[in-house]
Amino acid sequence: KSINDKVALSMIESGYELLDVRYQEEYDEIYIPGCRLLTLHDLRKEISTVDPDKKYVVYCHAGIRSSAAVLILSEHEIEAYSLEGGILNWPHEVVRSD
């Protein structure tokens, strides 16, 4: 369940929520506007904070953690897709802490 950046952008524009599963330190350096940070480490214990009625595009640094997060979300019957290549492969708007 992975998608490229063009499909992801279209899904976000149509109402999908954006979920960042990286560490806080990574988020502090760069993130995609409008995302919610919920680290992969915390996802299982905080799964109740994820709205099962919403659909998600999940990203991390390069795509590995987001794929794991999508698996966890799908185990809870939450629709989610992993951004191929993570934020490294995101050519659209980002926020950087310079």
Backbone hydrogen bonds, N-H to C=O, Kabsch-Sander energy under -0.5 kcal/mol:
donor,donor_aa,acceptor,acceptor_aa,energy
3,I,82,S,-2.9
8,A,4,N,-2.6
9,L,5,D,-2.6
10,S,6,K,-1.9
11,M,7,V,-2.5
12,I,8,A,-2.7
13,E,9,L,-2.5
14,S,10,S,-1.2
15,G,12,I,-1.6
16,Y,11,M,-2.5
17,E,55,K,-3.1
18,L,34,G,-0.5
19,L,17,E,-0.5
19,L,57,V,-2.9
20,D,36,R,-3.1
21,V,19,L,-0.6
21,V,59,Y,-2.5
26,E,23,Y,-0.5
27,Y,23,Y,-2.2
28,D,24,Q,-2.6
29,E,25,E,-0.8
29,E,26,E,-0.7
30,I,26,E,-1.9
31,Y,95,V,-1.9
35,C,32,I,-1.6
36,R,18,L,-2.1
38,L,20,D,-3.0
38,L,36,R,-0.6
40,L,21,V,-2.2
42,D,39,T,-0.7
43,L,39,T,-1.3
44,R,40,L,-0.6
46,E,42,D,-1.8
47,I,44,R,-0.9
49,T,46,E,-2.3
50,V,47,I,-1.7
51,D,49,T,-0.6
54,K,51,D,-1.5
56,Y,79,E,-2.1
57,V,17,E,-3.1
58,V,56,Y,-0.5
58,V,81,Y,-3.4
59,Y,19,L,-2.7
67,S,63,G,-1.2
68,A,64,I,-1.6
69,A,65,R,-2.5
70,V,66,S,-2.4
71,L,67,S,-1.6
72,I,68,A,-2.1
73,L,69,A,-2.9
74,S,70,V,-2.6
75,E,71,L,-1.7
76,H,72,I,-0.8
76,H,73,L,-1.0
77,E,74,S,-1.8
78,I,73,L,-2.3
79,E,77,E,-0.5
81,Y,56,Y,-1.9
82,S,1,K,-2.8
83,L,58,V,-2.7
84,E,3,I,-3.1
84,E,82,S,-0.6
85,G,62,A,-0.6
86,G,83,L,-1.9
87,I,60,C,-2.6
88,L,61,H,-1.9
88,L,85,G,-0.6
89,N,85,G,-0.7
89,N,86,G,-1.5
90,W,87,I,-1.4
95,V,31,Y,-3.2
96,R,94,V,-0.5
97,S,29,E,-2.1
98,D,96,R,-1.1
